[in-house]
Amino acid sequence: MEFVNLPLVFLIGCALIALLAKRNGYSWYLFFFAIAVPAPLLLLALPHVVGAQAATLTSVRLGTALFFPVAGLLLALRRRN
């Protein structure tokens, strides 16, 4: 199996969500930073919040990393009034 650069995939996904938000009337750069910046900070704080044992679970880390991009995608799909 080929190596996949996951941080790059994450940033490209956030950029695509930001472009979708731009199409619907939002500021794309503020939208990008609002969904991309909190994920690494949450991952760093994860062992202190849920404990070191639970923080090593892949499902917990994946859910934490995808929380803001999924919330951003749901917001980007809405039209701005």
N, CA, C and O atoms as a GROMACS GRO file, in nm:
protein
  324
    1MET      N    1   0.084  -0.118   0.000
    1MET     CA    2   0.000   0.000   0.000
    1MET      C    3   0.088   0.124   0.000
    1MET      O    4   0.189   0.129   0.070
    2GLU      N    5   0.051   0.221  -0.077
    2GLU     CA    6   0.128   0.344  -0.089
    2GLU      C    7   0.112   0.429   0.036
    2GLU      O    8   0.010   0.424   0.104
    3PHE      N    9   0.216   0.508   0.064
    3PHE     CA   10   0.212   0.599   0.179
    3PHE      C   11   0.124   0.719   0.145
    3PHE      O   12   0.135   0.776   0.037
    4VAL      N   13   0.037   0.756   0.237
    4VAL     CA   14  -0.051   0.871   0.220
    4VAL      C   15  -0.011   0.975   0.324
    4VAL      O   16  -0.006   0.945   0.443
    5ASN      N   17   0.016   1.094   0.279
    5ASN     CA   18   0.052   1.203   0.369
    5ASN      C   19  -0.077   1.260   0.429
    5ASN      O   20  -0.141   1.346   0.369
    6LEU      N   21  -0.113   1.213   0.548
    6LEU     CA   22  -0.242   1.250   0.608
    6LEU      C   23  -0.254   1.398   0.642
    6LEU      O   24  -0.361   1.455   0.620
    7PRO      N   25  -0.150   1.465   0.693
    7PRO     CA   26  -0.166   1.610   0.715
    7PRO      C   27  -0.194   1.687   0.586
    7PRO      O   28  -0.270   1.784   0.586
    8LEU      N   29  -0.132   1.644   0.476
    8LEU     CA   30  -0.158   1.710   0.349
    8LEU      C   31  -0.301   1.684   0.302
    8LEU      O   32  -0.367   1.775   0.252
    9VAL      N   33  -0.349   1.564   0.317
    9VAL     CA   34  -0.488   1.532   0.282
    9VAL      C   35  -0.584   1.613   0.368
    9VAL      O   36  -0.685   1.662   0.318
   10PHE      N   37  -0.552   1.628   0.497
   10PHE     CA   38  -0.636   1.708   0.587
   10PHE      C   39  -0.641   1.854   0.541
   10PHE      O   40  -0.749   1.912   0.535
   11LEU      N   41  -0.526   1.912   0.507
   11LEU     CA   42  -0.524   2.052   0.464
   11LEU      C   43  -0.593   2.071   0.329
   11LEU      O   44  -0.661   2.172   0.309
   12ILE      N   45  -0.577   1.978   0.238
   12ILE     CA   46  -0.647   1.987   0.109
   12ILE      C   47  -0.797   1.977   0.129
   12ILE      O   48  -0.874   2.050   0.066
   13GLY      N   49  -0.839   1.886   0.217
   13GLY     CA   50  -0.982   1.875   0.249
   13GLY      C   51  -1.037   2.003   0.309
   13GLY      O   52  -1.147   2.047   0.273
   14CYS      N   53  -0.962   2.064   0.401
   14CYS     CA   54  -1.005   2.191   0.460
   14CYS      C   55  -1.011   2.301   0.355
   14CYS      O   56  -1.101   2.386   0.358
   15ALA      N   57  -0.917   2.301   0.261
   15ALA     CA   58  -0.918   2.401   0.154
   15ALA      C   59  -1.039   2.383   0.064
   15ALA      O   60  -1.101   2.481   0.022
   16LEU      N   61  -1.074   2.259   0.033
   16LEU     CA   62  -1.193   2.234  -0.051
   16LEU      C   63  -1.321   2.278   0.021
   16LEU      O   64  -1.411   2.332  -0.042
   17ILE      N   65  -1.328   2.254   0.150
   17ILE     CA   66  -1.445   2.299   0.226
   17ILE      C   67  -1.450   2.451   0.227
   17ILE      O   68  -1.558   2.510   0.215
   18ALA      N   69  -1.334   2.517   0.241
   18ALA     CA   70  -1.330   2.663   0.240
   18ALA      C   71  -1.372   2.719   0.105
   18ALA      O   72  -1.439   2.822   0.099
   19LEU      N   73  -1.335   2.652  -0.004
   19LEU     CA   74  -1.378   2.698  -0.136
   19LEU      C   75  -1.529   2.680  -0.155
   19LEU      O   76  -1.594   2.762  -0.219
   20LEU      N   77  -1.583   2.574  -0.100
   20LEU     CA   78  -1.728   2.555  -0.104
   20LEU      C   79  -1.797   2.665  -0.023
   20LEU      O   80  -1.902   2.715  -0.064
   21ALA      N   81  -1.739   2.702   0.090
   21ALA     CA   82  -1.796   2.810   0.171
   21ALA      C   83  -1.789   2.943   0.096
   21ALA      O   84  -1.881   3.024   0.104
   22LYS      N   85  -1.680   2.965   0.022
   22LYS     CA   86  -1.666   3.088  -0.057
   22LYS      C   87  -1.776   3.095  -0.162
   22LYS      O   88  -1.833   3.202  -0.187
   23ARG      N   89  -1.806   2.982  -0.223
   23ARG     CA   90  -1.910   2.978  -0.324
   23ARG      C   91  -2.047   3.013  -0.265
   23ARG      O   92  -2.134   3.065  -0.335
   24ASN      N   93  -2.065   2.984  -0.137
   24ASN     CA   94  -2.193   3.012  -0.072
   24ASN      C   95  -2.193   3.145   0.004
   24ASN      O   96  -2.285   3.172   0.082
   25GLY      N   97  -2.091   3.227  -0.017
   25GLY     CA   98  -2.094   3.363   0.037
   25GLY      C   99  -2.015   3.388   0.164
   25GLY      O  100  -2.026   3.496   0.221
   26TYR      N  101  -1.937   3.291   0.210
   26TYR     CA  102  -1.857   3.310   0.330
   26TYR      C  103  -1.716   3.354   0.293
   26TYR      O  104  -1.674   3.338   0.179
   27SER      N  105  -1.645   3.408   0.390
   27SER     CA  106  -1.505   3.444   0.370
   27SER      C  107  -1.421   3.317   0.375
   27SER      O  108  -1.416   3.250   0.478
   28TRP      N  109  -1.355   3.282   0.265
   28TRP     CA  110  -1.289   3.152   0.255
   28TRP      C  111  -1.170   3.140   0.346
   28TRP      O  112  -1.148   3.034   0.404
   29TYR      N  113  -1.090   3.246   0.363
   29TYR     CA  114  -0.970   3.233   0.446
   29TYR      C  115  -1.004   3.225   0.593
   29TYR      O  116  -0.938   3.150   0.665
   30LEU      N  117  -1.103   3.298   0.640
   30LEU     CA  118  -1.145   3.285   0.780
   30LEU      C  119  -1.207   3.147   0.803
   30LEU      O  120  -1.188   3.086   0.908
   31PHE      N  121  -1.280   3.101   0.705
   31PHE     CA  122  -1.341   2.968   0.715
   31PHE      C  123  -1.235   2.860   0.721
   31PHE      O  124  -1.246   2.766   0.800
   32PHE      N  125  -1.130   2.872   0.637
   32PHE     CA  126  -1.022   2.774   0.636
   32PHE      C  127  -0.952   2.768   0.772
   32PHE      O  128  -0.932   2.659   0.826
   33PHE      N  129  -0.916   2.882   0.826
   33PHE     CA  130  -0.846   2.884   0.954
   33PHE      C  131  -0.936   2.840   1.069
   33PHE      O  132  -0.887   2.783   1.167
   34ALA      N  133  -1.065   2.866   1.058
   34ALA     CA  134  -1.158   2.824   1.164
   34ALA      C  135  -1.174   2.673   1.170
   34ALA      O  136  -1.202   2.618   1.276
   35ILE      N  137  -1.156   2.604   1.056
   35ILE     CA  138  -1.172   2.458   1.059
   35ILE      C  139  -1.039   2.384   1.064
   35ILE      O  140  -1.035   2.270   1.108
   36ALA      N  141  -0.929   2.448   1.020
   36ALA     CA  142  -0.801   2.378   1.016
   36ALA      C  143  -0.717   2.396   1.141
   36ALA      O  144  -0.647   2.303   1.181
   37VAL      N  145  -0.722   2.511   1.203
   37VAL     CA  146  -0.632   2.541   1.316
   37VAL      C  147  -0.670   2.468   1.445
   37VAL      O  148  -0.579   2.421   1.514
   38PRO      N  149  -0.797   2.455   1.482
   38PRO     CA  150  -0.827   2.391   1.612
   38PRO      C  151  -0.796   2.241   1.619
   38PRO      O  152  -0.775   2.189   1.728
   39ALA      N  153  -0.792   2.172   1.507
   39ALA     CA  154  -0.773   2.026   1.511
   39ALA      C  155  -0.639   1.984   1.572
   39ALA      O  156  -0.639   1.897   1.659
   40PRO      N  157  -0.525   2.042   1.532
   40PRO     CA  158  -0.400   2.002   1.598
   40PRO      C  159  -0.395   2.039   1.745
   40PRO      O  160  -0.337   1.966   1.826
   41LEU      N  161  -0.456   2.151   1.780
   41LEU     CA  162  -0.460   2.190   1.921
   41LEU      C  163  -0.544   2.094   2.004
   41LEU      O  164  -0.508   2.060   2.117
   42LEU      N  165  -0.655   2.050   1.946
   42LEU     CA  166  -0.737   1.950   2.016
   42LEU      C  167  -0.663   1.817   2.030
   42LEU      O  168  -0.674   1.751   2.134
   43LEU      N  169  -0.588   1.778   1.928
   43LEU     CA  170  -0.511   1.654   1.937
   43LEU      C  171  -0.403   1.663   2.044
   43LEU      O  172  -0.374   1.563   2.110
   44LEU      N  173  -0.343   1.780   2.061
   44LEU     CA  174  -0.242   1.796   2.166
   44LEU      C  175  -0.305   1.792   2.305
   44LEU      O  176  -0.244   1.742   2.399
   45ALA      N  177  -0.426   1.845   2.318
   45ALA     CA  178  -0.493   1.847   2.448
   45ALA      C  179  -0.566   1.718   2.480
   45ALA      O  180  -0.609   1.698   2.594
   46LEU      N  181  -0.581   1.631   2.383
   46LEU     CA  182  -0.661   1.509   2.399
   46LEU      C  183  -0.617   1.420   2.516
   46LEU      O  184  -0.704   1.376   2.591
   47PRO      N  185  -0.487   1.392   2.536
   47PRO     CA  186  -0.449   1.307   2.649
   47PRO      C  187  -0.484   1.368   2.785
   47PRO      O  188  -0.506   1.295   2.881
   48HIS      N  189  -0.489   1.500   2.793
   48HIS     CA  190  -0.521   1.566   2.920
   48HIS      C  191  -0.671   1.567   2.946
   48HIS      O  192  -0.715   1.578   3.060
   49VAL      N  193  -0.750   1.557   2.839
   49VAL     CA  194  -0.895   1.564   2.852
   49VAL      C  195  -0.956   1.426   2.877
   49VAL      O  196  -1.036   1.409   2.969
   50VAL      N  197  -0.918   1.329   2.795
   50VAL     CA  198  -0.980   1.196   2.806
   50VAL      C  199  -0.889   1.091   2.868
   50VAL      O  200  -0.930   0.977   2.890
   51GLY      N  201  -0.766   1.128   2.895
   51GLY     CA  202  -0.671   1.032   2.952
   51GLY      C  203  -0.581   0.974   2.845
   51GLY      O  204  -0.618   0.969   2.728
   52ALA      N  205  -0.463   0.933   2.885
   52ALA     CA  206  -0.362   0.886   2.789
   52ALA      C  207  -0.404   0.756   2.721
   52ALA      O  208  -0.375   0.736   2.603
   53GLN      N  209  -0.470   0.668   2.794
   53GLN     CA  210  -0.510   0.539   2.737
   53GLN      C  211  -0.614   0.557   2.626
   53GLN      O  212  -0.603   0.497   2.519
   54ALA      N  213  -0.716   0.638   2.652
   54ALA     CA  214  -0.821   0.660   2.553
   54ALA      C  215  -0.771   0.744   2.436
   54ALA      O  216  -0.822   0.730   2.325
   55ALA      N  217  -0.673   0.830   2.460
   55ALA     CA  218  -0.624   0.918   2.353
   55ALA      C  219  -0.545   0.841   2.248
   55ALA      O  220  -0.525   0.892   2.138
   56THR      N  221  -0.501   0.720   2.279
   56THR     CA  222  -0.426   0.643   2.181
   56THR      C  223  -0.516   0.566   2.085
   56THR      O  224  -0.468   0.513   1.985
   57LEU      N  225  -0.645   0.560   2.112
   57LEU     CA  226  -0.738   0.490   2.024
   57LEU      C  227  -0.755   0.566   1.892
   57LEU      O  228  -0.773   0.688   1.892
   58THR      N  229  -0.750   0.494   1.783
   58THR     CA  230  -0.759   0.555   1.651
   58THR      C  231  -0.894   0.624   1.631
   58THR      O  232  -0.901   0.731   1.571
   59SER      N  233  -1.000   0.564   1.680
   59SER     CA  234  -1.132   0.622   1.660
   59SER      C  235  -1.146   0.755   1.734
   59SER      O  236  -1.211   0.847   1.685
   60VAL      N  237  -1.086   0.764   1.851
   60VAL     CA  238  -1.092   0.890   1.928
   60VAL      C  239  -1.011   0.998   1.857
   60VAL      O  240  -1.057   1.111   1.846
   61ARG      N  241  -0.893   0.965   1.809
   61ARG     CA  242  -0.809   1.063   1.741
   61ARG      C  243  -0.871   1.106   1.608
   61ARG      O  244  -0.867   1.224   1.573
   62LEU      N  245  -0.928   1.011   1.534
   62LEU     CA  246  -0.990   1.044   1.406
   62LEU      C  247  -1.113   1.132   1.427
   62LEU      O  248  -1.134   1.229   1.354
   63GLY      N  249  -1.194   1.099   1.526
   63GLY     CA  250  -1.311   1.182   1.556
   63GLY      C  251  -1.273   1.323   1.598
   63GLY      O  252  -1.341   1.419   1.562
   64THR      N  253  -1.166   1.335   1.674
   64THR     CA  254  -1.119   1.466   1.716
   64THR      C  255  -1.066   1.546   1.598
   64THR      O  256  -1.094   1.666   1.586
   65ALA      N  257  -0.990   1.482   1.511
   65ALA     CA  258  -0.931   1.552   1.397
   65ALA      C  259  -1.037   1.594   1.295
   65ALA      O  260  -1.019   1.695   1.226
   66LEU      N  261  -1.145   1.520   1.285
   66LEU     CA  262  -1.247   1.549   1.184
   66LEU      C  263  -1.366   1.629   1.236
   66LEU      O  264  -1.456   1.662   1.160
   67PHE      N  265  -1.366   1.661   1.366
   67PHE     CA  266  -1.481   1.731   1.424
   67PHE      C  267  -1.503   1.868   1.358
   67PHE      O  268  -1.613   1.895   1.310
   68PHE      N  269  -1.400   1.953   1.355
   68PHE     CA  270  -1.418   2.087   1.298
   68PHE      C  271  -1.436   2.085   1.146
   68PHE      O  272  -1.519   2.161   1.096
   69PRO      N  273  -1.364   2.002   1.070
   69PRO     CA  274  -1.392   1.998   0.926
   69PRO      C  275  -1.534   1.951   0.893
   69PRO      O  276  -1.595   2.003   0.799
   70VAL      N  277  -1.587   1.856   0.966
   70VAL     CA  278  -1.725   1.810   0.939
   70VAL      C  279  -1.825   1.919   0.977
   70VAL      O  280  -1.921   1.943   0.905
   71ALA      N  281  -1.802   1.985   1.091
   71ALA     CA  282  -1.889   2.096   1.130
   71ALA      C  283  -1.878   2.210   1.028
   71ALA      O  284  -1.979   2.273   0.994
   72GLY      N  285  -1.757   2.235   0.978
   72GLY     CA  286  -1.738   2.337   0.876
   72GLY      C  287  -1.807   2.301   0.745
   72GLY      O  288  -1.862   2.388   0.678
   73LEU      N  289  -1.803   2.173   0.709
   73LEU     CA  290  -1.871   2.129   0.587
   73LEU      C  291  -2.021   2.149   0.598
   73LEU      O  292  -2.085   2.194   0.503
   74LEU      N  293  -2.077   2.117   0.712
   74LEU     CA  294  -2.221   2.137   0.731
   74LEU      C  295  -2.257   2.285   0.723
   74LEU      O  296  -2.360   2.322   0.667
   75LEU      N  297  -2.172   2.370   0.779
   75LEU     CA  298  -2.197   2.515   0.773
   75LEU      C  299  -2.175   2.568   0.631
   75LEU      O  300  -2.247   2.658   0.587
   76ALA      N  301  -2.075   2.514   0.561
   76ALA     CA  302  -2.046   2.562   0.426
   76ALA      C  303  -2.157   2.528   0.327
   76ALA      O  304  -2.174   2.598   0.227
   77LEU      N  305  -2.231   2.423   0.354
   77LEU     CA  306  -2.339   2.385   0.264
   77LEU      C  307  -2.461   2.476   0.276
   77LEU      O  308  -2.547   2.478   0.188
   78ARG      N  309  -2.467   2.554   0.385
   78ARG     CA  310  -2.578   2.647   0.402
   78ARG      C  311  -2.549   2.776   0.326
   78ARG      O  312  -2.434   2.822   0.322
   79ARG      N  313  -2.649   2.834   0.267
   79ARG     CA  314  -2.634   2.964   0.200
   79ARG      C  315  -2.634   3.073   0.305
   79ARG      O  316  -2.706   3.066   0.405
   80ARG      N  317  -2.552   3.174   0.280
   80ARG     CA  318  -2.549   3.288   0.372
   80ARG      C  319  -2.656   3.388   0.329
   80ARG      O  320  -2.672   3.418   0.210
   81ASN      N  321  -2.730   3.438   0.427
   81ASN     CA  322  -2.839   3.533   0.395
   81ASN      C  323  -2.790   3.674   0.391
   81ASN      O  324  -2.868   3.766   0.366
   0.00000   0.00000   0.00000
